[in-house]
Amino acid sequence: MAKPRIIIADTDINYILSLQLKFVEEFFEKIDLEIITDKEYFDRLFSSPQRAEILIISEELYDLSIQKHNIGNVFLMTEKYEEEQTADLNITRIFKYTSIKEIFNEILNKSAADLQIEEEKRNSPQIVLVYSASGGTGKTVISLGLCNSLSKNYKKVLYVNAENIHTFQYLLTNSSPISSNDIYTKLARGGDNIYQEIKHVIRNEKFSYIPPFKAPLMSLGISREIYLKIIDGAKKTLDFDYIVVDADAVFDEFKGKLISIADKVLFVTTQSRGDVYKTNTLLSFINGIKDEKYMFLCNNFDKDVENMLISPEMQVNFNVNLYVENIGTKEMRKLEYYAEIPGIQKTALLFM
């Protein structure tokens, strides 16, 4: 089978190299990539019929004659931001000076079929459950930092906070809850197609996330089972590489279901006596805890404080895979800060 043909045409050599590098990193030896920076050569090439899965082209080189060629997806790189859409639905306009990562992700989103991305990879978004035996371990910071770090590595990520009361939004730029009563009505109804019904309210800050609810689930008449349907619906769309689920510390039947559907479960603890004891106790209720599905992270690690994870006073029934250092402050920080913590970056790499 012929490799997908991708043509990047732009006389700005410095700009084009960055985009070229992204394609090489992601699709090395899986695509035929052609880079054109000479206008005369471009005109000669397109004077005869051309076929390609993707053409990424600058405004300088584009004209209407391109539409006569057999091009699956045309991405027109514009130097002036314009909110209005082109009249030609076969052309996607992209603001050239958006980040290379965002441009690359948008091209991938619209061209997955043409790029012949491996079906196994596309059909198996990884569900990562971030869980803790006790509150206050920094589980939500780890979850959101993980989402941001995965996104920085060009992965498409959906964050789902599966708690009864949403407080995660303080870390985000847009902290406002879902306001539409129609959305809450649909969530309370809980149809099997609920993800598609609420998909349009998903927000994006480096990664995608379901916005916070305006009140506790009980007050809204919404069952916690709705999260299982949202996760299942998101997985079926193949829109994401990872679905990161942030769950509260209560262990119950619902949490058991989350654990069962997760591909990976990341338990977050601290080095304190209480958190280690609670984690040990929780694990005694879960079968197969030695399986590679389960990973353990010690958050807020401080080498100058007693570490009960290695203390002879306590028998620890799990092995810590990762340590995230204590950041030394309780002040509120924005999400970008946590994504830069080396321990969280290492956590993201383990999932990739």
PyMOL commands that set and color helices and strands:
alter all, ss='L'
color gray80, all
select helices_A, chain A and resi 13-27+39-45+64-68+100-115+119-123+139-152+168-171+181-189+194-201+217-220+225-237+253-261+273-283+335-339+342-351
alter helices_A, ss='H'
color red, helices_A
select strands_A, chain A and resi 5-9+32-36+51-58+70-78+91-95+126-131+157-161+203-204+208-209+242-246+264-269+294-301+322-325
alter strands_A, ss='S'
color yellow, strands_A
deselect
rebuild
show_as cartoon
